[in-house]
Amino acid sequence: MAKRVSVDKWLFTVILLLVFLGLIMVFSASAVMARERFGSSYSFLLRQLGWAAAGIAAMLVVMNIDYKQYRRSSIVFTFLGFTTLLLVGVFLFHDSHNTHRWIKIGPLSFQPSELAKPAIILYLAYFLESRWQMISDWKHVLLPAAAPSLLLAALIVKEPDLGTAVACMAITTAVLYIAGMKMRYLGYGLLASLLPLYFLIVRVPWRWNRIIAFLDPWKDPQGHGFHIIQSMIAVSTGGLMGAGLMEGKQKLFYLPEPHTDFIYANIAEELGLWGAALVVILFSIFLYRGIRTALRTQDPFARFLATGITAMVVVQALINMSVVLGMMPTKGIPLPFVSYGGSSLFITLASVGILLNITQQTD
């Protein structure tokens, strides 16, 4: 029987520190841009502050709801169905930059793909709770477990958003691995994905150009290699101590999306190696405490929830920082808790509220 203990203070503190750091760096990265676009340097900061307040409030509420309440089929399949409906419905709205990623209602906008990640985690935890000992049964357990993830990932690819789809499949893989999936099935899955990835990457010109730019950004420095080059300039000029808060130059209309996808480059430029390393350390602590929680609980449902939520945060952080450092092709994945973006911040904070509740009920 799990005993009631206090919330994991390390995990709670790391989350708040990342959110606080994000607010500071969003303001630093967006102040000039906001003044040019909206006439106020605080425009992006105030929006992010509102979402952060709402997200932290949601986290505190969810943190005090027993995670066992979510194992009901009515909750799991309603959430999964609602998410699927939103991912289909997003195509009814006007596209933005040739993508259908947002549902916009008045001044508010929402990205349904952000809901797909917790929906996948909840379904996997529910489905595998009583079946994980039969995980080698690929026909009756493994395929039904992965099917919703494949469906949601396919809808997200259609938006198109291959990066988030890959993140969803990485989360699925992490949960299945903790459930006992043998590595050969991962190999089979990778082999099966080669042909779809060929058509999604090699046969799609703009994605293939990103691969070429990743391999040699200087081949097209003013075009497809521009993002990577500007990001690397920001990181390299930061040095050990950084240029100082608000003193970065790359954010001044050189580095694209300095407050969202490339906010880590702005951190490296202004806070230097120490600031960039601090972010890595904070996410490493989050990973350690999350996996520790998953391994300490005796409840399979809690173990899979904790694994999935931890993977959701860490996988996105790893992809984002790898892109900024030129270790992966450019993808539109935000840095969790830190990047500007309301739906991402709110849903991530609400999700980690479940993880924090699990930490209170470990053995």
Disulfide bonds with the S-S distance in Angstrom:
none
